[in-house]
Amino acid sequence: MKPSLRSSGRPLAAAFTVALATTLAACGGHDSPAGAAPAPLPPVAVGVAEVQRTPLATHYLATATIRGRNTAVVTGKGMGYVRAIHVKAGDAVKAGQVLVELDTNDVQAGLMQAQAGASEAEAGLTQAERDVEAAKAARKLASVTYERTKRLVEQKAATPQQLDEAEMAATAAEARERMAEAGLARARARVGQAKAGVGVARVSLGDRTVVAPFDGRVVSKGVEVGNLASPGTPLLTVEEVGALRAEATVDESQTARISVGQGVSVEIESVGTVLQGQVGEIVPTVDAVSRAFLVKVDLPEPPAGAVLRPGMFARARFEVGQAERLVVPAAAVSPRGQLDRVFIVDGARARLRLVTVGARHGEVVEVLSGLDAGEKVVVAEPKAMSRLADARPITVSAAAGGAKP
């Protein structure tokens, strides 16, 4: 026989009543009557600040690349095959260090030929000096003979013909001396020319050895062993280590707003560093494709632990003017996910307002939308701000008057 539902209903109802009573007691049911309204929330003590319109600096943000302040494209001065490359990209180098060697066989042959010519010219100079000495001695003898013959003629001891012959001999000796001296001058010129040829050959030999122009780091390599390098061929690119700059690409519309000596804030995200640099150079030529010009910003030494390397990405922030903006203290804005909110003062209550904020300037932040000048916003510590909600009672304990950018 099936059990009767009617007969089992009373025990179930009694059990439900007991459970409900137990639950209400656990939830804090007191002597207050059922259905009473919850106690009102106590007010939160806050400060207030006025939404102000104030002039703020406007900025132009440009992408930049960290470079060495001095960058040299190392080239060869002579033509030859690359015989050896002693460095690779990334290597540190010292001024005067040998980087690349070119083949020197032809230059060595030229140097040997020039040295042989110099030796021959030196021998010719020695012979010319001896010829001059001999010519001087012959002229002196001819001159003495002429004077002696002249006296003998006066004493009737020599004939006039003998005097004429002595005079002609003296004149010929003087001519030979002048010719010897001219030959000596030519010999000296040949020696000088030969020595210059030796110097040129040695310089050409030195040009086949390419050295670092300063202390730095190799950032790129343009040739390999066995390549034929002609004068002006880029072999390596070396950037100076230590002194760095940021090279920023700036739109041509900003030309009149940026000047040499201007301060620039440079952010290098990869190392979490912001440096205050200075415009050191502005390249006047505008790129015809990008319609932009290059601005070189000299950077100070980075802080300890921040290692900057040429080629790093950076952002350069240039101050290009001023404009009036609505601002509130940064402490008045509390982000919630992708939204930013503030609480405005509505009598004795806080009212929630969603806003769109812009850049931060010191202790204040720009408000792009959601507020009007003259409105009062709540400023409080984060703990107090977390207790606020729309329509929450507040008491103003202090005025947060004038946070400045």
Backbone torsions as a table, in degrees:
resi	resn	phi	psi	omega
1	MET	NA	133.8	179.0
2	LYS	-71.2	142.5	177.8
3	PRO	-67.8	147.6	-178.8
4	SER	-81.1	124.8	176.2
5	LEU	-63.0	-35.8	-179.4
6	ARG	-62.4	-42.2	-175.9
7	SER	-71.4	-26.4	-177.5
8	SER	-93.8	-4.2	-176.1
9	GLY	-70.2	-39.0	-176.8
10	ARG	-61.9	-50.4	178.4
11	PRO	-57.9	-38.5	-179.6
12	LEU	-66.4	-41.6	179.4
13	ALA	-64.0	-39.5	179.6
14	ALA	-65.3	-40.5	179.8
15	ALA	-65.3	-40.4	179.3
16	PHE	-63.4	-39.5	179.8
17	THR	-63.4	-42.6	179.3
18	VAL	-64.0	-41.5	-179.0
19	ALA	-65.7	-40.4	179.7
20	LEU	-64.2	-41.1	179.5
21	ALA	-64.1	-41.2	179.3
22	THR	-63.0	-41.2	-179.8
23	THR	-64.3	-43.1	179.6
24	LEU	-63.8	-38.3	178.6
25	ALA	-65.2	-39.0	-179.5
26	ALA	-68.4	-30.0	-179.0
27	CYS	-81.1	6.8	175.5
28	GLY	92.4	23.7	177.0
29	GLY	-64.0	128.8	-179.5
30	HIS	-117.6	-156.1	-177.3
31	ASP	-78.4	-8.2	-179.0
32	SER	-65.6	147.3	-177.2
33	PRO	-65.3	149.3	177.9
34	ALA	-59.5	142.9	177.3
35	GLY	83.3	9.9	179.6
36	ALA	-71.0	145.3	179.7
37	ALA	-67.0	145.4	178.2
38	PRO	-64.9	153.8	-178.9
39	ALA	-64.9	140.4	179.9
40	PRO	-65.2	147.7	179.3
41	LEU	-71.7	143.5	178.5
42	PRO	-71.4	152.2	179.7
43	PRO	-69.1	152.5	178.2
44	VAL	-101.6	130.5	178.8
45	ALA	-77.7	123.3	-177.2
46	VAL	-137.6	167.5	167.9
47	GLY	-104.1	167.9	179.0
48	VAL	-131.9	155.1	175.3
49	ALA	-141.6	151.2	-178.3
50	GLU	-91.9	138.3	173.6
51	VAL	-69.7	121.5	-174.4
52	GLN	-118.5	153.2	172.0
53	ARG	-105.6	119.5	-173.8
54	THR	-139.2	150.2	178.1
55	PRO	-72.9	130.3	179.0
56	LEU	-127.7	152.9	177.5
57	ALA	-67.8	137.2	173.4
58	THR	-101.4	147.1	-172.8
59	HIS	-126.8	154.3	171.9
60	TYR	-115.3	125.9	-177.5
61	LEU	-102.1	124.8	-177.9
62	ALA	-126.7	145.3	173.9
63	THR	-76.7	147.1	-175.9
64	ALA	-144.1	165.1	177.7
65	THR	-129.4	134.1	177.9
66	ILE	-74.4	130.1	178.9
67	ARG	-132.9	160.2	168.2
68	GLY	-68.8	145.6	-178.0
69	ARG	-63.2	-33.9	174.8
70	ASN	-115.3	124.7	178.0
71	THR	-124.2	127.6	-178.4
72	ALA	-122.4	128.8	171.0
73	VAL	-91.5	107.9	-175.3
74	VAL	-79.9	125.3	-179.4
75	THR	-125.3	162.1	174.3
76	GLY	-91.0	149.9	179.1
77	LYS	-95.8	-16.3	179.9
78	GLY	-120.9	171.1	178.5
79	MET	-99.0	133.8	178.2
80	GLY	179.5	165.3	178.0
81	TYR	-81.2	142.0	179.5
82	VAL	-70.5	118.8	-177.9
83	ARG	-94.0	-35.5	-177.7
84	ALA	-155.4	142.4	172.7
85	ILE	-122.9	119.0	-171.2
86	HIS	-95.8	-1.2	-178.5
87	VAL	-136.3	168.2	175.1
88	LYS	-136.2	168.5	-179.5
89	ALA	-58.4	132.3	-179.5
90	GLY	99.6	-14.7	-178.8
91	ASP	-73.6	142.1	172.3
92	ALA	-84.1	140.6	-178.1
93	VAL	-131.6	157.0	177.0
94	LYS	-108.7	153.2	178.7
95	ALA	-58.1	131.1	179.9
96	GLY	88.1	-5.9	-179.8
97	GLN	-69.9	137.8	179.6
98	VAL	-71.0	125.2	-178.5
99	LEU	-104.9	-48.4	-175.0
100	VAL	-137.2	142.0	174.4
101	GLU	-120.8	132.5	176.3
102	LEU	-102.2	160.0	179.1
103	ASP	-61.3	138.1	-173.8
104	THR	-119.9	9.6	-174.4
105	ASN	-58.8	-49.3	-178.0
106	ASP	-66.3	-37.5	179.8
107	VAL	-69.2	-37.7	176.9
108	GLN	-61.2	-42.6	178.2
109	ALA	-63.0	-41.4	177.8
110	GLY	-64.1	-38.3	178.5
111	LEU	-65.0	-42.7	179.4
112	MET	-63.4	-39.4	178.2
113	GLN	-65.3	-42.7	179.2
114	ALA	-65.0	-39.4	178.4
115	GLN	-65.1	-39.0	177.0
116	ALA	-63.4	-42.8	176.8
117	GLY	-61.9	-37.1	178.4
118	ALA	-66.3	-40.2	178.6
119	SER	-63.7	-42.8	178.6
120	GLU	-62.9	-40.3	178.9
121	ALA	-66.3	-37.1	177.5
122	GLU	-63.5	-41.9	177.9
123	ALA	-63.4	-41.9	177.2
124	GLY	-62.0	-37.4	178.2
125	LEU	-64.3	-41.3	179.2
126	THR	-62.2	-43.6	178.9
127	GLN	-64.9	-39.8	179.5
128	ALA	-64.7	-38.3	177.7
129	GLU	-63.3	-40.1	178.3
130	ARG	-66.5	-40.4	178.4
131	ASP	-61.3	-37.9	179.2
132	VAL	-66.8	-42.5	179.0
133	GLU	-61.7	-43.5	178.9
134	ALA	-64.2	-40.8	-179.6
135	ALA	-65.7	-37.5	178.4
136	LYS	-66.0	-41.9	178.8
137	ALA	-63.7	-41.9	179.6
138	ALA	-65.1	-40.2	178.5
139	ARG	-64.3	-40.8	-179.8
140	LYS	-63.3	-43.1	178.8
141	LEU	-64.1	-43.4	179.7
142	ALA	-62.8	-37.1	-180.0
143	SER	-67.8	-41.8	178.6
144	VAL	-65.0	-42.4	179.6
145	THR	-61.4	-40.5	179.8
146	TYR	-63.6	-45.2	-179.3
147	GLU	-63.6	-40.1	179.7
148	ARG	-65.8	-44.8	179.7
149	THR	-62.6	-36.7	180.0
150	LYS	-61.7	-42.1	179.7
151	ARG	-68.2	-38.5	179.0
152	LEU	-64.2	-37.7	177.0
153	VAL	-62.6	-41.6	179.3
154	GLU	-62.6	-30.4	179.7
155	GLN	-92.0	7.0	179.3
156	LYS	65.1	24.1	-179.7
157	ALA	-99.9	-6.7	177.7
158	ALA	-140.6	154.8	-177.1
159	THR	-86.6	158.5	175.5
160	PRO	-60.2	-30.9	178.9
161	GLN	-63.4	-39.4	178.2
162	GLN	-64.1	-36.3	177.7
163	LEU	-65.4	-41.8	178.8
164	ASP	-62.7	-40.4	179.7
165	GLU	-65.3	-40.1	179.0
166	ALA	-65.7	-38.1	179.3
167	GLU	-66.8	-41.6	178.7
168	MET	-64.6	-38.7	178.8
169	ALA	-64.1	-39.6	178.5
170	ALA	-66.0	-41.4	178.6
171	THR	-64.0	-41.4	178.6
172	ALA	-64.6	-36.9	179.2
173	ALA	-66.0	-39.6	177.4
174	GLU	-63.6	-39.3	179.5
175	ALA	-65.8	-42.1	178.4
176	ARG	-63.8	-34.9	178.1
177	GLU	-65.4	-42.4	178.9
178	ARG	-64.6	-39.2	177.8
179	MET	-64.4	-38.9	179.0
180	ALA	-65.9	-40.3	178.6
181	GLU	-66.8	-37.6	176.4
182	ALA	-65.5	-39.7	176.3
183	GLY	-63.3	-35.6	177.0
184	LEU	-65.2	-41.8	178.9
185	ALA	-62.3	-41.6	178.4
186	ARG	-65.7	-37.9	178.6
187	ALA	-64.7	-41.3	177.3
188	ARG	-63.8	-39.3	178.1
189	ALA	-64.4	-40.7	178.3
190	ARG	-64.3	-37.4	177.2
191	VAL	-63.9	-44.7	178.3
192	GLY	-61.9	-41.7	179.0
193	GLN	-64.7	-40.6	179.6
194	ALA	-66.1	-41.1	177.7
195	LYS	-64.1	-38.6	176.9
196	ALA	-62.9	-39.2	177.3
197	GLY	-62.6	-39.2	176.4
198	VAL	-64.3	-40.8	178.7
199	GLY	-62.9	-42.5	178.4
200	VAL	-62.7	-42.4	179.9
201	ALA	-64.0	-37.7	178.9
202	ARG	-68.9	-39.2	176.9
203	VAL	-63.0	-42.7	178.0
204	SER	-61.7	-37.8	177.0
205	LEU	-65.8	-39.9	177.4
206	GLY	-66.5	-32.6	179.0
207	ASP	-66.0	-18.4	178.4
208	ARG	-79.2	-4.9	174.0
209	THR	-114.6	114.7	-175.9
210	VAL	-98.1	127.3	-176.0
211	VAL	-117.7	163.2	179.3
212	ALA	-72.3	133.4	-179.4
213	PRO	-75.6	-22.7	-179.6
214	PHE	-162.2	171.6	175.0
215	ASP	-66.2	130.3	-178.7
216	GLY	-173.6	-154.8	-178.0
217	ARG	-138.6	137.4	178.2
218	VAL	-75.9	124.4	-178.5
219	VAL	-106.6	-19.4	177.3
220	SER	-158.7	157.0	179.7
221	LYS	-127.2	130.7	-174.0
222	GLY	-105.9	-7.0	-177.9
223	VAL	-137.7	167.0	174.9
224	GLU	-126.3	163.4	178.3
225	VAL	-59.5	133.2	-178.6
226	GLY	98.9	-17.0	177.2
227	ASN	-69.7	148.8	174.9
228	LEU	-88.0	119.5	-179.1
229	ALA	-105.9	126.5	176.7
230	SER	-105.3	166.0	179.2
231	PRO	-56.0	129.9	-179.5
232	GLY	90.6	-4.7	178.3
233	THR	-69.4	123.7	177.9
234	PRO	-63.8	122.2	178.6
235	LEU	-98.5	-51.5	-179.2
236	LEU	-143.1	158.2	171.1
237	THR	-117.8	125.4	-176.8
238	VAL	-120.5	131.8	176.9
239	GLU	-114.1	139.8	-179.2
240	GLU	-67.4	137.6	180.0
241	VAL	-93.7	142.3	177.2
242	GLY	106.6	-70.3	179.5
243	ALA	-80.2	118.1	-176.9
244	LEU	-119.8	160.4	174.4
245	ARG	-145.4	159.8	174.8
246	ALA	-108.8	126.3	178.6
247	GLU	-100.8	111.2	-174.8
248	ALA	-107.1	140.4	176.1
249	THR	-95.3	116.1	-172.5
250	VAL	-116.7	134.8	179.7
251	ASP	-62.1	144.5	-175.8
252	GLU	-62.3	-20.6	178.9
253	SER	-66.7	-16.4	-178.6
254	GLN	-97.0	9.0	-174.3
255	THR	-54.4	-46.9	-174.8
256	ALA	-77.2	-8.7	-174.9
257	ARG	-101.0	-3.4	-177.6
258	ILE	-123.5	133.7	-176.8
259	SER	-139.0	159.7	178.1
260	VAL	-64.2	135.7	-177.7
261	GLY	94.2	-10.9	-179.2
262	GLN	-68.5	139.7	177.1
263	GLY	-74.5	142.8	-177.7
264	VAL	-138.5	135.4	174.6
265	SER	-93.7	122.1	-176.8
266	VAL	-117.0	119.8	-179.6
267	GLU	-105.1	126.4	175.6
268	ILE	-112.0	98.4	-172.3
269	GLU	-63.6	-36.0	-173.7
270	SER	-62.6	-25.6	178.2
271	VAL	-114.8	4.1	177.2
272	GLY	62.7	42.7	-175.0
273	THR	-128.2	139.9	172.4
274	VAL	-119.5	123.1	-179.1
275	LEU	-113.8	143.9	177.2
276	GLN	-97.1	102.2	-177.5
277	GLY	-100.9	-171.3	-177.9
278	GLN	-144.0	137.7	179.1
279	VAL	-64.9	118.0	-179.6
280	GLY	-101.2	-25.7	-177.2
281	GLU	-158.5	141.7	174.6
282	ILE	-122.1	118.0	177.8
283	VAL	-75.1	117.8	-171.7
284	PRO	-71.0	-21.1	-176.1
285	THR	-77.5	130.8	177.6
286	VAL	-95.1	131.5	178.9
287	ASP	-65.7	129.5	-175.2
288	ALA	-70.9	-21.8	-178.3
289	VAL	-89.0	-51.8	-176.2
290	SER	-86.7	-12.0	-176.2
291	ARG	55.3	44.9	-178.9
292	ALA	-137.6	158.5	176.7
293	PHE	-124.1	163.6	-173.0
294	LEU	-100.0	130.1	176.5
295	VAL	-117.7	126.5	-178.8
296	LYS	-103.7	119.1	-175.4
297	VAL	-107.2	117.4	177.3
298	ASP	-73.5	134.2	-175.7
299	LEU	-110.9	147.6	174.0
300	PRO	-79.1	177.1	176.3
301	GLU	-63.6	133.8	178.1
302	PRO	-69.8	158.8	178.4
303	PRO	-65.2	161.5	-179.6
304	ALA	-58.5	133.6	179.0
305	GLY	94.3	-15.5	179.1
306	ALA	-97.0	106.5	-177.7
307	VAL	-96.9	112.7	178.2
308	LEU	-98.5	139.3	179.2
309	ARG	-128.8	143.0	175.5
310	PRO	-55.1	137.9	-179.5
311	GLY	101.7	-11.5	179.8
312	MET	-66.6	148.9	177.7
313	PHE	-81.0	143.0	179.3
314	ALA	-147.9	166.4	173.9
315	ARG	-124.1	128.7	179.9
316	ALA	-106.4	127.5	-178.7
317	ARG	-109.8	111.8	-179.5
318	PHE	-100.9	132.8	172.7
319	GLU	-81.2	121.1	-173.7
320	VAL	-119.8	8.5	178.1
321	GLY	157.1	-165.7	178.0
322	GLN	-136.4	151.7	176.9
323	ALA	-152.7	150.4	179.3
324	GLU	-76.9	135.2	-179.2
325	ARG	-137.2	149.3	170.0
326	LEU	-75.2	133.5	179.4
327	VAL	-134.8	151.8	172.1
328	VAL	-135.6	160.4	174.5
329	PRO	-60.2	140.6	179.9
330	ALA	-59.4	-28.3	-179.4
331	ALA	-70.0	-13.0	179.3
332	ALA	-83.1	-13.6	-175.7
333	VAL	-101.4	128.6	177.3
334	SER	-124.8	115.2	-179.4
335	PRO	-75.3	144.9	173.3
336	ARG	-133.8	97.3	-176.6
337	GLY	66.2	-123.6	180.0
338	GLN	-88.9	0.3	-175.7
339	LEU	-109.3	153.9	172.1
340	ASP	-118.0	140.3	-177.5
341	ARG	-135.4	155.4	171.2
342	VAL	-133.7	166.8	173.3
343	PHE	-117.8	125.4	177.3
344	ILE	-97.4	158.1	-178.3
345	VAL	-88.4	120.8	177.4
346	ASP	-123.7	87.0	-175.4
347	GLY	67.3	-119.6	179.9
348	ALA	-101.8	17.8	-178.6
349	ARG	-129.7	156.7	175.5
350	ALA	-98.3	134.4	179.0
351	ARG	-116.1	130.6	-178.5
352	LEU	-72.4	135.9	177.8
353	ARG	-139.1	125.6	175.0
354	LEU	-84.7	137.2	-175.7
355	VAL	-133.3	163.2	171.4
356	THR	-113.1	122.5	-175.7
357	VAL	-107.1	157.1	177.8
358	GLY	-112.2	-136.0	-175.8
359	ALA	-76.4	153.8	175.8
360	ARG	-95.3	138.9	179.3
361	HIS	-128.6	94.1	-178.8
362	GLY	65.7	-117.6	-176.9
363	GLU	-95.1	1.2	-179.9
364	VAL	-121.2	161.6	179.7
365	VAL	-132.7	142.9	178.5
366	GLU	-70.5	143.7	174.6
367	VAL	-114.2	115.4	-177.4
368	LEU	-86.5	-30.8	178.2
369	SER	-159.9	157.0	175.9
370	GLY	108.0	-15.5	-178.9
371	LEU	-136.8	159.9	175.2
372	ASP	-122.7	152.9	178.3
373	ALA	-59.4	140.1	178.6
374	GLY	95.6	-18.7	177.1
375	GLU	-68.7	154.8	-179.9
376	LYS	-103.8	131.7	178.5
377	VAL	-116.7	153.0	-179.4
378	VAL	-81.0	134.4	175.0
379	VAL	-124.7	122.6	-177.6
380	ALA	-152.7	167.6	175.0
381	GLU	-65.4	155.3	-178.9
382	PRO	-53.6	-37.0	-179.3
383	LYS	-63.9	-42.8	179.0
384	ALA	-69.8	-38.1	179.5
385	MET	-62.6	-34.4	-179.7
386	SER	-68.2	-19.2	179.9
387	ARG	-88.4	-10.7	-176.9
388	LEU	-78.8	148.8	173.9
389	ALA	-150.0	167.2	-179.4
390	ASP	-58.8	130.1	178.6
391	ALA	74.7	10.9	178.1
392	ARG	-70.0	133.6	177.1
393	PRO	-62.6	143.4	179.0
394	ILE	-135.6	157.1	169.8
395	THR	-127.9	132.1	-178.1
396	VAL	-84.1	116.5	-178.6
397	SER	-99.4	-24.7	-179.7
398	ALA	-160.9	156.7	176.5
399	ALA	-100.5	128.3	177.6
400	ALA	-91.3	76.1	-170.1
401	GLY	-68.1	-64.3	-163.2
402	GLY	-143.7	77.6	170.5
403	ALA	-66.4	129.5	-175.4
404	LYS	-105.9	147.1	177.9
405	PRO	-70.1	NA	NA
